[in-house]
Amino acid sequence: MKANAKKYFIVLIFILNSSLFFSQVTICSWNLMNFGKSKSNSELEFIANTINKYDVIAIQEVVAGNGGAQAVARLAAILQNKGFHWDYNISDPTTSDNHSSIERYAFIWKTSKVKKIGRCWLDLNYKVEIDREPYFSTFEYQGKQFTIATFHAVPKKKNPASEIKYFKTYPSLYPKLNLIFMGDFNCPQSHTVFAPLKKMGYSSSLVNQKTSLRQKCIQNDCLASEYDTMFFNPQKMKITQSGVIPFYESFNTLKEARKISDHAPIWGSFILK
């Protein structure tokens, strides 16, 4: 009898854990470095295999010229053959005065898991102050909504904090939205520029986690800087797991891996409240 009770307890725990897993939405964010400029079919296949298990993908650094939008469409087509139906949305080019800084963003999502609500938009509130203004999209999961703002900040040498400081105003600009800020901030989450968001209750999905790739690994340490993360409001959603996908471990050298990207993708699993 005790053996049977133990067996039923194990089964019950498995069912509860499975139920919890399926009640979560999984989100991935990836700076795909000049995406569309030089990605072969085999590289797109590798990217698709890396992100296939997530529900929503936010992509930064899609090239604004020829090739960027086409690469997103090709990636979505490859994903279609992996067991789920996917849809995607690509932003207009960002409005930077610096032509070399102009990029696009993209969202790709599983339509059986989430529903896109309304239109996606490049936020123009700070189109002068922010070189590549963030791209917003609202999604619905199990009747509850969340809005992703994906962002690619200027490089470290150009002082990304001078742009990020405006993010503290977005919760008041969009008070009805459950905002998640994510992407390549070129700035660690510990920087004081994030203090206003943290005072509002926002938390970083990753802490003390490097995400950008070195040129060469140093004693098996292949990551350089803590640049990518997701900021979310724990009052509106609970994060259960998060991490970095070490895709570079699939390559013999970082030089080969960096043909895919100089950033590792990040992910988080969320329960919406």
C-alpha positions in Angstrom: 0.0 0.0 0.0 2.8 2.4 0.9 4.5 1.6 -2.5 1.3 2.4 -4.3 0.8 5.6 -2.3 4.4 6.7 -3.2 3.7 5.8 -6.9 0.5 7.9 -6.9 2.3 10.8 -5.2 5.0 10.8 -7.9 2.4 10.8 -10.7 0.5 13.6 -9.0 3.7 15.7 -8.8 4.4 15.0 -12.4 0.9 16.1 -13.4 1.2 19.3 -11.3 4.6 20.2 -12.8 3.3 19.5 -16.3 0.3 21.7 -15.7 2.5 24.5 -14.4 4.8 24.2 -17.4 1.9 24.4 -19.9 0.5 27.5 -18.1 3.7 29.4 -18.9 4.5 31.6 -21.9 8.2 31.3 -23.0 9.9 34.3 -24.5 13.2 34.5 -26.3 15.2 37.6 -27.2 18.2 37.5 -29.6 20.4 40.1 -31.2 21.1 38.3 -34.5 23.9 40.6 -35.7 23.3 42.0 -39.2 20.4 39.6 -39.7 19.7 39.4 -43.4 23.1 40.6 -44.5 24.9 37.3 -44.5 22.9 34.4 -43.2 23.0 31.2 -45.3 20.2 28.6 -45.4 22.2 26.3 -43.0 22.7 29.2 -40.6 19.0 30.0 -40.7 18.2 26.3 -40.1 20.6 26.4 -37.0 18.8 29.6 -35.7 15.4 28.0 -36.2 16.5 24.9 -34.2 17.8 27.1 -31.4 14.6 29.1 -30.9 11.9 26.6 -32.0 10.9 25.6 -28.4 9.9 29.2 -27.4 6.5 30.8 -27.9 7.5 34.4 -28.8 10.8 35.5 -30.3 12.0 39.1 -30.3 14.8 39.8 -32.8 17.1 42.8 -32.8 19.5 44.0 -35.5 17.6 43.1 -38.6 19.2 45.0 -41.5 17.1 47.8 -42.8 18.2 47.4 -46.4 17.9 44.5 -48.8 17.9 41.1 -47.1 16.6 41.9 -43.6 12.8 41.4 -44.1 13.5 38.5 -46.4 15.6 36.7 -43.9 12.9 37.0 -41.2 10.4 35.6 -43.7 12.8 32.7 -44.6 13.3 32.0 -40.9 9.6 31.9 -40.3 9.2 29.5 -43.2 11.8 27.1 -41.8 10.1 27.2 -38.4 6.8 26.3 -40.1 8.2 22.9 -40.8 9.0 22.1 -37.2 5.6 21.2 -35.8 3.9 24.6 -35.1 2.4 27.4 -37.1 4.3 30.6 -36.8 3.5 34.2 -37.8 5.8 37.2 -37.8 5.9 41.0 -37.9 8.8 43.2 -39.1 9.2 46.9 -38.1 9.7 49.7 -40.4 13.3 51.0 -40.4 14.2 53.0 -37.2 14.4 56.7 -37.7 18.0 57.5 -36.8 19.7 60.4 -38.5 22.8 58.2 -38.6 22.2 56.0 -41.7 24.6 53.3 -40.4 22.5 53.0 -37.3 19.2 52.3 -39.0 17.8 48.8 -38.4 14.6 46.9 -38.1 13.2 44.7 -35.4 11.1 41.5 -35.7 8.7 39.4 -33.7 8.0 35.8 -34.5 5.4 33.8 -32.5 3.5 30.5 -32.4 -0.1 31.2 -33.2 -1.3 28.2 -31.3 0.2 29.6 -28.1 -0.2 33.4 -28.3 -2.4 35.8 -30.2 -1.1 39.2 -31.3 -3.4 42.0 -30.3 -3.6 45.1 -32.5 -0.7 46.5 -34.5 3.0 46.5 -33.6 4.6 49.9 -33.5 7.9 51.7 -33.4 7.6 54.1 -30.4 8.2 57.6 -31.6 8.0 59.4 -28.3 11.8 59.7 -28.2 12.7 59.3 -31.9 15.2 62.2 -31.5 16.7 61.1 -28.2 16.9 57.4 -29.0 18.9 56.2 -32.0 16.9 53.0 -32.6 13.5 53.5 -31.0 12.0 50.4 -29.4 9.4 48.2 -31.2 6.3 47.3 -29.3 3.8 44.4 -29.7 1.0 43.2 -27.4 0.3 39.5 -27.2 -2.4 37.5 -25.4 -1.8 34.2 -23.6 -4.6 32.3 -22.0 -6.8 35.4 -21.8 -4.1 37.7 -20.3 -2.0 40.3 -22.2 1.6 41.4 -22.1 3.4 43.9 -24.3 7.0 43.4 -25.4 9.2 46.4 -26.1 12.3 45.1 -27.9 15.3 47.4 -28.1 18.8 47.7 -29.5 20.8 50.4 -27.7 23.7 52.4 -29.2 27.2 50.8 -28.6 28.9 51.3 -25.2 31.2 54.0 -26.6 28.1 56.1 -27.5 26.8 55.9 -23.9 23.6 53.7 -24.1 22.5 55.0 -20.7 21.7 58.3 -22.4 18.9 56.4 -24.3 17.9 53.9 -21.6 17.1 56.8 -19.2 13.9 57.4 -21.1 12.5 54.0 -20.4 11.4 55.1 -17.0 8.7 57.1 -18.6 7.1 54.2 -20.6 5.1 52.8 -17.6 3.3 56.1 -17.3 3.0 56.6 -21.1 1.3 53.2 -21.4 -0.3 52.7 -17.9 -2.7 50.0 -19.1 0.0 47.8 -20.6 1.9 44.9 -18.9 5.3 46.0 -20.3 8.4 43.8 -20.7 11.5 45.6 -21.9 14.0 43.3 -23.6 16.9 43.2 -26.0 20.5 44.3 -26.3 21.0 47.3 -23.9 24.8 47.4 -24.3 24.7 48.1 -20.6 24.6 45.8 -17.5 21.3 45.5 -15.6 23.3 46.7 -12.5 23.8 50.2 -14.1 22.2 53.0 -12.2 20.2 54.0 -15.3 17.9 51.1 -14.5 17.3 52.3 -10.9 14.1 54.2 -11.7 12.5 51.1 -13.3 13.6 49.0 -10.4 12.1 51.5 -8.0 8.8 51.0 -9.8 9.1 47.3 -9.1 10.6 46.1 -12.3 13.1 43.2 -12.1 15.7 41.9 -14.5 15.3 38.3 -15.7 19.1 37.9 -15.6 21.5 39.1 -12.9 25.3 38.9 -13.3 24.9 36.9 -16.5 27.1 37.8 -19.4 25.5 37.5 -22.9 27.8 38.9 -25.5 30.5 36.7 -27.1 34.2 37.2 -26.7 36.5 37.1 -29.7 38.2 34.0 -28.2 37.3 32.0 -25.1 39.6 32.5 -22.1 39.8 29.3 -20.0 36.4 28.2 -21.2 34.9 31.6 -20.5 33.4 32.6 -23.8 31.1 35.5 -22.8 32.3 39.1 -22.4 29.6 41.5 -21.2 26.2 41.6 -19.4 24.3 43.3 -22.1 21.0 41.4 -22.8 18.1 41.0 -20.4 14.4 41.4 -19.8 12.8 43.8 -17.4 9.4 42.8 -16.2 6.9 43.8 -13.5 6.6 40.9 -10.9 3.2 42.3 -9.8 1.9 41.4 -13.2 3.9 38.3 -14.1 6.0 35.8 -12.3 9.2 34.5 -13.9 9.8 30.8 -13.2 13.0 30.2 -15.2 15.4 32.2 -17.3 18.8 31.8 -18.9 21.2 32.1 -21.8 21.3 29.7 -24.7 25.0 28.8 -25.2 24.6 28.2 -29.0 28.3 28.8 -29.5 29.1 25.4 -27.9 27.9 23.9 -31.1 30.8 25.3 -33.0 34.5 24.5 -32.9 35.5 28.1 -32.5 34.0 31.4 -31.5 34.9 32.8 -34.9 32.5 30.3 -36.5 29.8 31.0 -33.8 30.0 34.7 -34.4 28.9 34.1 -38.0 25.5 33.5 -36.3 25.7 36.3 -33.8 28.0 38.1 -31.3 25.3 37.7 -28.7 23.8 34.6 -27.1 20.0 34.5 -27.1 18.3 34.9 -23.7 14.9 33.4 -22.6 12.4 33.5 -19.8 9.3 31.5 -18.8 6.5 33.6 -17.3 3.2 33.0 -15.6 0.8 35.9 -16.2 -1.1 37.1 -13.1 
